[in-house]
Amino acid sequence: MDAIVDVQTVIRLESSSETVLARIGTNVGGDRADRTDDDPAAVERKLEIYHARSAPLVEHYRRQGVTILTVQVTAEMTASQVYEALCATQP
């Protein structure tokens, strides 16, 4: 990717497993209805895969000197609130 994209900033949304499960349970975004892959065991597996794949990418860009913006996402935050938190994050 480095040869074709000049990454200036990486945005990292961070939540605990408990927070992710709570967000799914409350259907914060309104798009979780009829999902069959949201049971806690499946979510834990997905989170393990996500962390295994994203951590090396974040480190790669950190070593390249790319700005890493991290936003802590809570169970109650709406997409608009996540965006506001991102906008308030200082590089």
The first five atom37 places (N, CA, C, CB, O) and aatype in JSON, in Angstrom:
{
  "aatype": [12, 3, 0, 9, 19, 3, 19, 5, 16, 19, 9, 1, 10, 6, 15, 15, 15, 6, 16, 19, 10, 0, 1, 9, 7, 16, 2, 19, 7, 7, 3, 1, 0, 3, 1, 16, 3, 3, 3, 14, 0, 0, 19, 6, 1, 11, 10, 6, 9, 18, 8, 0, 1, 15, 0, 14, 10, 19, 6, 8, 18, 1, 1, 5, 7, 19, 16, 9, 10, 16, 19, 5, 19, 16, 0, 6, 12, 16, 0, 15, 5, 19, 18, 6, 0, 10, 4, 0, 16, 5, 14],
  "atom_mask": [
    [1, 1, 1, 1, 1],
    [1, 1, 1, 1, 1],
    [1, 1, 1, 1, 1],
    [1, 1, 1, 1, 1],
    [1, 1, 1, 1, 1],
    [1, 1, 1, 1, 1],
    [1, 1, 1, 1, 1],
    [1, 1, 1, 1, 1],
    [1, 1, 1, 1, 1],
    [1, 1, 1, 1, 1],
    [1, 1, 1, 1, 1],
    [1, 1, 1, 1, 1],
    [1, 1, 1, 1, 1],
    [1, 1, 1, 1, 1],
    [1, 1, 1, 1, 1],
    [1, 1, 1, 1, 1],
    [1, 1, 1, 1, 1],
    [1, 1, 1, 1, 1],
    [1, 1, 1, 1, 1],
    [1, 1, 1, 1, 1],
    [1, 1, 1, 1, 1],
    [1, 1, 1, 1, 1],
    [1, 1, 1, 1, 1],
    [1, 1, 1, 1, 1],
    [1, 1, 1, 0, 1],
    [1, 1, 1, 1, 1],
    [1, 1, 1, 1, 1],
    [1, 1, 1, 1, 1],
    [1, 1, 1, 0, 1],
    [1, 1, 1, 0, 1],
    [1, 1, 1, 1, 1],
    [1, 1, 1, 1, 1],
    [1, 1, 1, 1, 1],
    [1, 1, 1, 1, 1],
    [1, 1, 1, 1, 1],
    [1, 1, 1, 1, 1],
    [1, 1, 1, 1, 1],
    [1, 1, 1, 1, 1],
    [1, 1, 1, 1, 1],
    [1, 1, 1, 1, 1],
    [1, 1, 1, 1, 1],
    [1, 1, 1, 1, 1],
    [1, 1, 1, 1, 1],
    [1, 1, 1, 1, 1],
    [1, 1, 1, 1, 1],
    [1, 1, 1, 1, 1],
    [1, 1, 1, 1, 1],
    [1, 1, 1, 1, 1],
    [1, 1, 1, 1, 1],
    [1, 1, 1, 1, 1],
    [1, 1, 1, 1, 1],
    [1, 1, 1, 1, 1],
    [1, 1, 1, 1, 1],
    [1, 1, 1, 1, 1],
    [1, 1, 1, 1, 1],
    [1, 1, 1, 1, 1],
    [1, 1, 1, 1, 1],
    [1, 1, 1, 1, 1],
    [1, 1, 1, 1, 1],
    [1, 1, 1, 1, 1],
    [1, 1, 1, 1, 1],
    [1, 1, 1, 1, 1],
    [1, 1, 1, 1, 1],
    [1, 1, 1, 1, 1],
    [1, 1, 1, 0, 1],
    [1, 1, 1, 1, 1],
    [1, 1, 1, 1, 1],
    [1, 1, 1, 1, 1],
    [1, 1, 1, 1, 1],
    [1, 1, 1, 1, 1],
    [1, 1, 1, 1, 1],
    [1, 1, 1, 1, 1],
    [1, 1, 1, 1, 1],
    [1, 1, 1, 1, 1],
    [1, 1, 1, 1, 1],
    [1, 1, 1, 1, 1],
    [1, 1, 1, 1, 1],
    [1, 1, 1, 1, 1],
    [1, 1, 1, 1, 1],
    [1, 1, 1, 1, 1],
    [1, 1, 1, 1, 1],
    [1, 1, 1, 1, 1],
    [1, 1, 1, 1, 1],
    [1, 1, 1, 1, 1],
    [1, 1, 1, 1, 1],
    [1, 1, 1, 1, 1],
    [1, 1, 1, 1, 1],
    [1, 1, 1, 1, 1],
    [1, 1, 1, 1, 1],
    [1, 1, 1, 1, 1],
    [1, 1, 1, 1, 1]
  ],
  "atom_positions": [
    [[0.81, -1.19, 0.0], [0.0, 0.0, 0.0], [0.86, 1.26, 0.0], [-0.93, 0.0, 1.2], [0.48, 2.28, -0.59]],
    [[2.01, 1.2, 0.66], [2.83, 2.4, 0.76], [3.22, 2.95, -0.61], [4.08, 2.11, 1.57], [3.44, 4.15, -0.76]],
    [[3.32, 2.08, -1.61], [3.72, 2.52, -2.94], [2.61, 3.26, -3.68], [4.18, 1.33, -3.75], [2.88, 4.03, -4.6]],
    [[1.36, 3.04, -3.28], [0.26, 3.66, -4.02], [-0.58, 4.64, -3.2], [-0.64, 2.6, -4.56], [-1.36, 5.41, -3.76]],
    [[-0.42, 4.62, -1.86], [-1.21, 5.49, -1.0], [-0.28, 6.19, -0.02], [-2.31, 4.69, -0.25], [0.56, 5.56, 0.61]],
    [[-0.44, 7.49, 0.1], [0.34, 8.27, 1.06], [-0.52, 8.48, 2.3], [0.79, 9.65, 0.45], [-1.26, 9.46, 2.41]],
    [[-0.43, 7.55, 3.24], [-1.23, 7.61, 4.45], [-0.7, 8.71, 5.36], [-1.23, 6.24, 5.19], [0.48, 8.71, 5.72]],
    [[-1.56, 9.65, 5.71], [-1.19, 10.76, 6.57], [-1.64, 10.56, 8.02], [-1.77, 12.06, 6.03], [-0.98, 11.0, 8.95]],
    [[-2.78, 9.88, 8.18], [-3.37, 9.68, 9.5], [-4.07, 8.32, 9.55], [-4.36, 10.82, 9.85], [-4.73, 7.92, 8.59]],
    [[-3.92, 7.64, 10.67], [-4.65, 6.4, 10.92], [-5.62, 6.69, 12.05], [-3.68, 5.2, 11.27], [-5.24, 7.23, 13.09]],
    [[-6.88, 6.33, 11.85], [-7.9, 6.49, 12.87], [-8.15, 5.13, 13.49], [-9.22, 7.11, 12.29], [-8.48, 4.17, 12.79]],
    [[-8.0, 5.08, 14.78], [-8.14, 3.81, 15.52], [-9.29, 3.96, 16.51], [-6.81, 3.41, 16.26], [-9.19, 4.73, 17.47]],
    [[-10.38, 3.22, 16.28], [-11.5, 3.21, 17.21], [-11.26, 2.09, 18.2], [-12.88, 3.04, 16.46], [-11.02, 0.95, 17.8]],
    [[-11.31, 2.4, 19.48], [-10.94, 1.42, 20.5], [-12.1, 1.2, 21.47], [-9.69, 1.88, 21.25], [-12.7, 2.15, 21.97]],
    [[-12.39, -0.07, 21.74], [-13.42, -0.46, 22.7], [-13.02, -1.8, 23.29], [-14.84, -0.55, 22.04], [-12.33, -2.6, 22.65]],
    [[-13.45, -2.03, 24.51], [-13.22, -3.35, 25.12], [-14.2, -4.34, 24.52], [-13.38, -3.28, 26.68], [-15.19, -3.96, 23.89]],
    [[-13.93, -5.62, 24.73], [-14.85, -6.66, 24.26], [-16.22, -6.47, 24.88], [-14.31, -8.06, 24.59], [-17.24, -6.64, 24.21]],
    [[-16.26, -6.11, 26.16], [-17.53, -5.88, 26.85], [-18.32, -4.75, 26.21], [-17.29, -5.58, 28.33], [-19.54, -4.82, 26.08]],
    [[-17.61, -3.7, 25.81], [-18.27, -2.57, 25.16], [-18.82, -2.97, 23.81], [-17.3, -1.4, 25.01], [-19.94, -2.58, 23.46]],
    [[-18.06, -3.72, 23.05], [-18.53, -4.17, 21.74], [-19.79, -5.01, 21.91], [-17.43, -4.98, 21.0], [-20.77, -4.82, 21.18]],
    [[-19.78, -5.94, 22.85], [-20.95, -6.78, 23.1], [-22.15, -5.94, 23.55], [-20.63, -7.84, 24.15], [-23.28, -6.2, 23.14]],
    [[-21.9, -4.94, 24.39], [-22.99, -4.07, 24.84], [-23.57, -3.27, 23.67], [-22.5, -3.11, 25.94], [-24.78, -3.12, 23.57]],
    [[-22.7, -2.77, 22.79], [-23.18, -2.02, 21.62], [-24.04, -2.91, 20.73], [-22.0, -1.45, 20.81], [-25.08, -2.49, 20.24]],
    [[-23.58, -4.15, 20.52], [-24.36, -5.08, 19.71], [-25.7, -5.37, 20.38], [-23.58, -6.39, 19.49], [-26.74, -5.38, 19.72]],
    [[-25.66, -5.59, 21.69], [-26.88, -5.92, 22.43], [-27.92, -4.82, 22.41], [0.0, 0.0, 0.0], [-29.12, -5.09, 22.39]],
    [[-27.46, -3.57, 22.42], [-28.42, -2.46, 22.4], [-28.72, -1.98, 20.99], [-27.89, -1.31, 23.22], [-29.58, -1.12, 20.8]],
    [[-28.02, -2.53, 20.0], [-28.26, -2.19, 18.59], [-28.18, -0.68, 18.38], [-29.63, -2.71, 18.13], [-29.08, -0.07, 17.81]],
    [[-27.09, -0.08, 18.86], [-26.91, 1.38, 18.83], [-27.17, 1.97, 17.46], [-25.51, 1.73, 19.27], [-27.86, 2.99, 17.35]],
    [[-26.64, 1.37, 16.42], [-26.8, 1.93, 15.08], [-28.08, 1.52, 14.38], [0.0, 0.0, 0.0], [-28.39, 2.03, 13.3]],
    [[-28.84, 0.61, 14.99], [-30.09, 0.19, 14.42], [-29.94, -0.77, 13.25], [0.0, 0.0, 0.0], [-30.89, -0.95, 12.47]],
    [[-28.77, -1.39, 13.1], [-28.54, -2.25, 11.94], [-28.19, -3.7, 12.32], [-27.42, -1.68, 11.09], [-27.64, -4.43, 11.51]],
    [[-28.51, -4.1, 13.54], [-28.12, -5.43, 14.02], [-29.26, -6.45, 13.95], [-27.61, -5.34, 15.44], [-29.05, -7.62, 14.26]],
    [[-30.44, -6.05, 13.57], [-31.58, -6.96, 13.56], [-31.31, -8.15, 12.63], [-32.86, -6.22, 13.11], [-30.71, -8.01, 11.57]],
    [[-31.77, -9.31, 13.07], [-31.67, -10.54, 12.28], [-30.25, -11.01, 12.0], [-32.38, -10.36, 10.99], [-30.04, -11.77, 11.06]],
    [[-29.27, -10.57, 12.78], [-27.9, -11.04, 12.61], [-27.74, -12.36, 13.36], [-26.88, -9.98, 13.13], [-28.15, -12.48, 14.51]],
    [[-27.16, -13.33, 12.71], [-26.94, -14.64, 13.34], [-25.51, -14.81, 13.83], [-27.29, -15.76, 12.37], [-25.18, -15.84, 14.42]],
    [[-24.67, -13.82, 13.6], [-23.25, -13.95, 13.95], [-22.84, -13.01, 15.08], [-22.4, -13.68, 12.73], [-21.67, -12.63, 15.17]],
    [[-23.78, -12.64, 15.93], [-23.49, -11.71, 17.01], [-23.46, -12.35, 18.39], [-24.49, -10.62, 16.99], [-23.51, -11.64, 19.4]],
    [[-23.39, -13.68, 18.46], [-23.32, -14.29, 19.78], [-21.94, -13.99, 20.38], [-23.57, -15.84, 19.7], [-20.99, -13.78, 19.64]],
    [[-21.84, -13.98, 21.71], [-20.57, -13.58, 22.36], [-19.34, -14.36, 21.88], [-20.7, -13.76, 23.84], [-18.28, -13.76, 21.71]],
    [[-19.45, -15.65, 21.66], [-18.29, -16.43, 21.22], [-17.84, -16.0, 19.83], [-18.62, -17.93, 21.21], [-16.64, -15.89, 19.58]],
    [[-18.78, -15.75, 18.93], [-18.44, -15.31, 17.57], [-17.81, -13.93, 17.61], [-19.68, -15.31, 16.66], [-16.85, -13.66, 16.89]],
    [[-18.35, -13.05, 18.44], [-17.8, -11.7, 18.54], [-16.37, -11.75, 19.09], [-18.69, -10.81, 19.44], [-15.49, -11.04, 18.6]],
    [[-16.14, -12.57, 20.11], [-14.79, -12.71, 20.67], [-13.8, -13.19, 19.6], [-14.8, -13.69, 21.86], [-12.68, -12.68, 19.52]],
    [[-14.21, -14.16, 18.79], [-13.34, -14.65, 17.7], [-13.04, -13.53, 16.71], [-13.99, -15.85, 16.97], [-11.9, -13.35, 16.29]],
    [[-14.07, -12.78, 16.35], [-13.87, -11.67, 15.41], [-12.93, -10.62, 15.99], [-15.23, -11.02, 15.05], [-12.09, -10.07, 15.27]],
    [[-13.08, -10.33, 17.27], [-12.2, -9.34, 17.9], [-10.76, -9.82, 17.95], [-12.69, -9.03, 19.33], [-9.83, -9.03, 17.75]],
    [[-10.55, -11.1, 18.2], [-9.19, -11.65, 18.2], [-8.56, -11.5, 16.82], [-9.21, -13.14, 18.62], [-7.4, -11.1, 16.71]],
    [[-9.32, -11.81, 15.79], [-8.81, -11.67, 14.42], [-8.52, -10.2, 14.12], [-9.83, -12.24, 13.4], [-7.48, -9.86, 13.55]],
    [[-9.44, -9.34, 14.5], [-9.26, -7.9, 14.26], [-7.96, -7.41, 14.92], [-10.47, -7.1, 14.8], [-7.15, -6.73, 14.28]],
    [[-7.78, -7.74, 16.19], [-6.58, -7.27, 16.9], [-5.3, -7.85, 16.3], [-6.67, -7.63, 18.38], [-4.3, -7.16, 16.17]],
    [[-5.35, -9.12, 15.93], [-4.17, -9.76, 15.33], [-3.79, -9.1, 14.01], [-4.42, -11.25, 15.12], [-2.61, -9.0, 13.67]],
    [[-4.78, -8.66, 13.26], [-4.51, -8.07, 11.95], [-4.26, -6.56, 12.01], [-5.66, -8.35, 11.01], [-3.48, -6.04, 11.21]],
    [[-4.91, -5.87, 12.93], [-4.78, -4.41, 12.94], [-3.57, -3.91, 13.73], [-6.03, -3.79, 13.51], [-2.98, -2.89, 13.37]],
    [[-3.19, -4.61, 14.79], [-2.05, -4.16, 15.6], [-0.77, -4.02, 14.77], [-1.81, -5.13, 16.74], [-0.08, -3.01, 14.91]],
    [[-0.43, -4.98, 13.91], [0.76, -4.81, 13.08], [0.65, -3.62, 12.12], [1.03, -6.08, 12.3], [1.65, -2.96, 11.83]],
    [[-0.53, -3.36, 11.62], [-0.72, -2.21, 10.72], [-0.5, -0.9, 11.46], [-2.11, -2.23, 10.09], [0.17, 0.0, 10.96]],
    [[-1.07, -0.8, 12.64], [-0.9, 0.42, 13.44], [0.58, 0.63, 13.74], [-1.71, 0.33, 14.76], [1.08, 1.75, 13.6]],
    [[1.26, -0.43, 14.14], [2.7, -0.32, 14.42], [3.49, 0.06, 13.18], [3.24, -1.64, 14.98], [4.42, 0.87, 13.26]],
    [[3.14, -0.5, 12.04], [3.81, -0.16, 10.78], [3.71, 1.34, 10.52], [3.2, -0.96, 9.61], [4.71, 2.0, 10.23]],
    [[2.5, 1.86, 10.62], [2.32, 3.29, 10.34], [2.93, 4.17, 11.43], [0.85, 3.61, 10.2], [3.41, 5.26, 11.14]],
    [[2.92, 3.69, 12.67], [3.58, 4.44, 13.74], [5.08, 4.57, 13.45], [3.35, 3.76, 15.12], [5.66, 5.64, 13.62]],
    [[5.71, 3.46, 13.0], [7.14, 3.49, 12.66], [7.41, 4.42, 11.47], [7.64, 2.07, 12.33], [8.49, 4.99, 11.36]],
    [[6.42, 4.56, 10.59], [6.57, 5.45, 9.43], [6.37, 6.92, 9.8], [5.57, 5.06, 8.35], [6.57, 7.8, 8.97]],
    [[5.99, 7.18, 11.05], [5.77, 8.55, 11.49], [4.38, 9.08, 11.19], [0.0, 0.0, 0.0], [4.14, 10.29, 11.27]],
    [[3.46, 8.18, 10.85], [2.08, 8.57, 10.56], [1.36, 8.9, 11.87], [1.32, 7.45, 9.78], [1.56, 8.22, 12.88]],
    [[0.54, 9.92, 11.85], [-0.25, 10.28, 13.02], [-1.3, 9.2, 13.27], [-0.93, 11.66, 12.82], [-2.03, 8.81, 12.37]],
    [[-1.36, 8.73, 14.53], [-2.35, 7.74, 14.93], [-3.33, 8.43, 15.87], [-1.67, 6.49, 15.61], [-2.95, 8.87, 16.95]],
    [[-4.58, 8.53, 15.46], [-5.62, 9.11, 16.3], [-6.45, 7.97, 16.89], [-6.52, 10.1, 15.5], [-6.99, 7.15, 16.15]],
    [[-6.55, 7.93, 18.21], [-7.31, 6.88, 18.87], [-8.51, 7.51, 19.55], [-6.44, 6.12, 19.89], [-8.39, 8.48, 20.29]],
    [[-9.68, 6.93, 19.29], [-10.92, 7.38, 19.91], [-11.48, 6.22, 20.73], [-11.96, 7.88, 18.84], [-11.68, 5.13, 20.2]],
    [[-11.72, 6.46, 22.01], [-12.35, 5.46, 22.86], [-13.85, 5.51, 22.61], [-12.03, 5.72, 24.37], [-14.49, 6.54, 22.79]],
    [[-14.41, 4.39, 22.19], [-15.84, 4.31, 21.89], [-16.53, 3.59, 23.04], [-16.09, 3.58, 20.53], [-16.14, 2.48, 23.42]],
    [[-17.56, 4.22, 23.58], [-18.32, 3.62, 24.67], [-19.54, 2.9, 24.12], [-18.74, 4.69, 25.7], [-19.86, 3.02, 22.94]],
    [[-20.2, 2.15, 24.98], [-21.38, 1.39, 24.56], [-22.53, 2.29, 24.14], [-21.83, 0.47, 25.67], [-23.35, 1.89, 23.31]],
    [[-22.6, 3.48, 24.68], [-23.74, 4.36, 24.44], [-23.54, 5.35, 23.29], [-24.05, 5.1, 25.68], [-24.49, 5.99, 22.86]],
    [[-22.33, 5.48, 22.81], [-22.03, 6.5, 21.8], [-22.72, 6.21, 20.47], [-20.53, 6.61, 21.59], [-22.73, 5.08, 19.99]],
    [[-23.29, 7.26, 19.89], [-23.85, 7.16, 18.55], [-22.73, 7.42, 17.54], [-25.04, 8.16, 18.34], [-21.64, 7.84, 17.92]],
    [[-23.01, 7.16, 16.29], [-22.02, 7.44, 15.24], [-21.66, 8.92, 15.24], [-22.55, 7.02, 13.86], [-20.49, 9.27, 15.05]],
    [[-22.62, 9.79, 15.45], [-22.35, 11.23, 15.49], [-21.43, 11.58, 16.66], [-23.66, 12.03, 15.61], [-20.54, 12.42, 16.52]],
    [[-21.64, 10.95, 17.79], [-20.79, 11.22, 18.94], [-19.37, 10.69, 18.73], [-21.39, 10.59, 20.21], [-18.41, 11.32, 19.17]],
    [[-19.24, 9.57, 18.06], [-17.91, 9.05, 17.74], [-17.2, 10.04, 16.81], [-18.0, 7.63, 17.07], [-16.02, 10.34, 16.99]],
    [[-17.93, 10.54, 15.83], [-17.36, 11.52, 14.91], [-16.94, 12.78, 15.65], [-18.36, 11.88, 13.8], [-15.86, 13.32, 15.4]],
    [[-17.78, 13.26, 16.56], [-17.44, 14.45, 17.34], [-16.18, 14.22, 18.17], [-18.61, 14.85, 18.26], [-15.31, 15.08, 18.27]],
    [[-16.09, 13.02, 18.78], [-14.9, 12.69, 19.58], [-13.66, 12.65, 18.69], [-15.08, 11.33, 20.3], [-12.59, 13.09, 19.1]],
    [[-13.8, 12.12, 17.49], [-12.69, 12.09, 16.56], [-12.26, 13.5, 16.2], [-13.06, 11.3, 15.31], [-11.06, 13.8, 16.19]],
    [[-13.22, 14.35, 15.9], [-12.89, 15.74, 15.54], [-12.21, 16.48, 16.68], [-14.15, 16.49, 15.13], [-11.4, 17.38, 16.44]],
    [[-12.53, 16.1, 17.92], [-11.94, 16.76, 19.08], [-10.56, 16.21, 19.43], [-12.86, 16.61, 20.27], [-9.85, 16.8, 20.25]],
    [[-10.16, 15.09, 18.81], [-8.87, 14.47, 19.07], [-7.77, 15.3, 18.41], [-8.84, 13.01, 18.55], [-7.83, 15.63, 17.23]],
    [[-6.77, 15.61, 19.2], [-5.64, 16.39, 18.7], [-4.55, 15.45, 18.21], [-5.1, 17.34, 19.79], [-4.19, 14.5, 18.91]],
    [[-4.01, 15.7, 17.03], [-2.91, 14.84, 16.53], [-1.64, 15.04, 17.34], [-2.63, 15.14, 15.06], [-0.62, 14.4, 17.05]]
  ]
}
